[in-house]
Amino acid sequence: MRVTAVGFDLDDTLAVTDRPRATLLSDATEAVSAPSLSRDDYLDAHSRHLATETREPIFADLLPEESKISSETLTEAYRNAILDALTPLTGIPNMLDTLRQNYRVGLLTNGPVVAQRGKIAQLGWEPYFDTTIVTGELDAGKPDSRAFDALCSELESSPEETVYVGDNPKMDVLGANDAGMMTVQVLYPGGPEAEPAADAHIDRDELVLGLPDLLSSL
């Protein structure tokens, strides 16, 4: 079946941070004198709050009851740390313009609304997508099929005609596959292992120039 639409993950697929996320979390807690928090604990709490407005529920889960630092204060500190470190892959707008000559193109990113919309705004990429969806605006986040269904609905494409491009084996590849979509997994040094269930794989440093030809081969 002919591909008519392409969806993208955001974090670690189209944009990265110039410092490890664990370092940014540590920087944020130190900046406001909050208790030290582990990246693994953060990710676990994040997975429970994919449909929220802000990161406050995440940090409310993590901060001890006796903490003098509020979840709101730490949320702002971490958001600022992430935005300060956010770095786009070179050439993304040109790639998206090229793809939109043949496909409808959307963004589906996991996370709270304020955090993810802030990233999209800072990157200036809203005009290059036909739709941008943050799971905080939905009833469920990736890998739940409802998130991918929302993307297909906005792109006016059937799952069978839609390819999803992302780096995470569970959230992006298996989630989109379960929703009936084709998938391209983005690989990079230190990232997740290649997921055999993906329809194709591409190195992140080859994404901008290589993805258009890869999509035409699916």
N, C-alpha and C positions, 0 to 999 in steps of 0.2 A: 504493500500500500504506500502511496506517495506521502512523503513528509510535508506537512503544511505549516507546522509551528514548532518553535524551539523555546524551551524554558531553561532558565539558569538559576543555580544557587549563587549566593553572593560571597560569603566569607570563605576564604582559602580557595575559591574558584576564580572569581573575577577581581578580588581585592584581598590584600594580605596586610598584616601589621609588621612594622619594621623591628619589632621586638616580640619575643614569645608572649603568649597570652598569660602564662603563669607569672611572668615578670611584670606585666601590666597590672595584674590583680594585686600583686605585692606592692607595686608602686602606689596604687590607689588606697590600699589599707594603710600604708605608712603615711600617706599624705594627710589623712584625717585621723591618724592615731587609732585606727580600728584594730581589733584582734586579727592575727594572721589567719588566712583562709587558704585551703588547698585548692588547686585547679580541679582536681577530680571531684571534690565535694561541690564545687561551683557547677561543674557540668551536670552532676546528678540533680542538683536543685533546678538548674536551667531546664532540664528535660521535663520537669514537672510543671513548668510555667511557660509553656510555649504560646499560650493564648492570653497574654496580658498586655497592659498598656505600658508598663515600665518594668525595670529590674527590681523594684522594691520588694515584691513577694519573694524573689530569689534570695536577696540578702536578708530578709526577715527570717527565712528558714535557716540561714547560716549563722547569723549573729547570735551569740548567747544572750539569754534574757537579761543578764546583768550588764550588758554592753551599754556604755555611755554614748556611743555613736549610733545614730539612727540609720535605718535602712535607706532612708531618703538621702542622707548625707553621703553614704557610701555609694549609692547608685549614681549620684552626680559625679563623684570623683572617678569612678570607673568609666563612666561614659566619656568623660573628658580625656582620660588616658587612652581609651580606644581610638577616639577621633583624632587625637594628636599623632597616633602611630599609624593610622590607616593609610595604606599605599595602594593605588590602583595598578593593575597590570598595564603596561604600556600598549596603547593601540586599541583598547576596548571600544571606544566610540566608533572608530573606523570599522572594526569587525561587525559591530551591531548594525551599522548602516549598510554594510555589504549583505548581511543576512536578511535584513528587512526588504531587500529587493526580491527575495524569493519566499520568505516565510513571515508569519506573524511571530513576534519575539516578546517573551515575558520574563519577569523575574519573580521567583518565589523563594523567600528567605525566612528561615526560622528565627523567632525571637520576639521580644517585646516591641511594641509599636514605636515608642519614642527612640529607643536605641537604634533600631534598623532604619527607620525613616530618617534619622539624623545622619546615618552613614550614606544613604542614597542621596540626600540633599548635599552633603559635603562633596561627594564624588561628582555631582552634577549630571547624573546619568538618566534622570527621569525622562527627558525627551527622546532618548534612544530606545526606549521600550514601548511596546504597545500597551503593556500593563505592568505594574509593579505591585506585588502582594506580600504583605508581612503577616506571618501566622498569628501575631498578636491581634490581628483584626478578624481572625476566623475562630471557629469553634474548636479547631484542632490543628496541630502542627505536623510537619514531616516526622516520621514516615507514614502517618495516617493518610489513607487514600483521599479523605475529604479535602486535604490541603491541595493535592494534585488535581482533584476534580474541580476545585475552585479556579486553579490556573487554566485548565482546559476550557472551562466555561467562559472566562474572561478573554481567552484567545479565540474563542468560537471554533475550536478544533476538537475532534474526537481523540481520546487517548491513543488509539492506534496510529493516528497521524502525527503524534507529537513526540518529540525527543526531549528528554531532560538531561541537562549537563551539570554535573556536580562532583564533588570529591569524596563524599562520605559514603562508604559501602551500605550502611544500614539506612541512614536518613534519605540519601539521594538515589542510590542505585536500586536497592531492594524495595524501598518505598514507592518509587516511580514505576518499577516493574510490576509490583502488586496492583498498581492502579491501571495497568494495561499499557503503559508507555514504554517506548524504547529509551535506552540510556547510554550516555557517554560518560565514563568516569575519568576525571582529571587527576593525574598522578604527579607527585613532586617529591623531592628528597625529604625524607623524614615524615612523609605523610602516610595515610593508610595504604595497606597492601592492595594490589589489584583484585577487584571482585570479579570472579568468573562469570557471574550472572549478567554483567554489563554487556551491552551489544557491541561496544567498542571502548577503547582506552586511548587517551592522548596525554602526552607530557604537558604540564602547565606552560612551560616556556615555548611550546609549539602551538598553543591554543589559538592565538590570534590569527596566525597565518594558515594553520592547518585545519581548523574546524570546518570552514566552508566546504572544502573538498571532502572531508570525512563525512559530513552530513549528506552530501550528494551521493555517497556510496551506500548509504543505508537503505 
